[in-house]
C-alpha cells in the first residue's frame, strides 16, 4: 500500500474479458486477471513498466512465427 494508508473504495479505470484495473483511495492500482482471479497491486510507474513489457512481448509474437511444440523457449 502506498504510504501505509489502508485500502478503501475502488474506482474502476478499465475492464474487459481479460483484465480489470481499479484504483484505490490509497493510490494503488489493483490489476485483476479475470481468467484466474489473481490481483496484483502496483503503483502507476510499475503499471507503466509492466505494460511496456507486455507490449514488447505482443510485438514479438506478432513479428515472429509461432514455435512448434518441439522447440524450446529462450529469454
Secondary structure, DSSP 8 states (H G I E B T S, - for coil): -GGG-----EEEEEE-SSEEEEEETTS-EEEEETTT--EEEE-HHHHHHHHHHHHHHHHHHHHS----TTS----
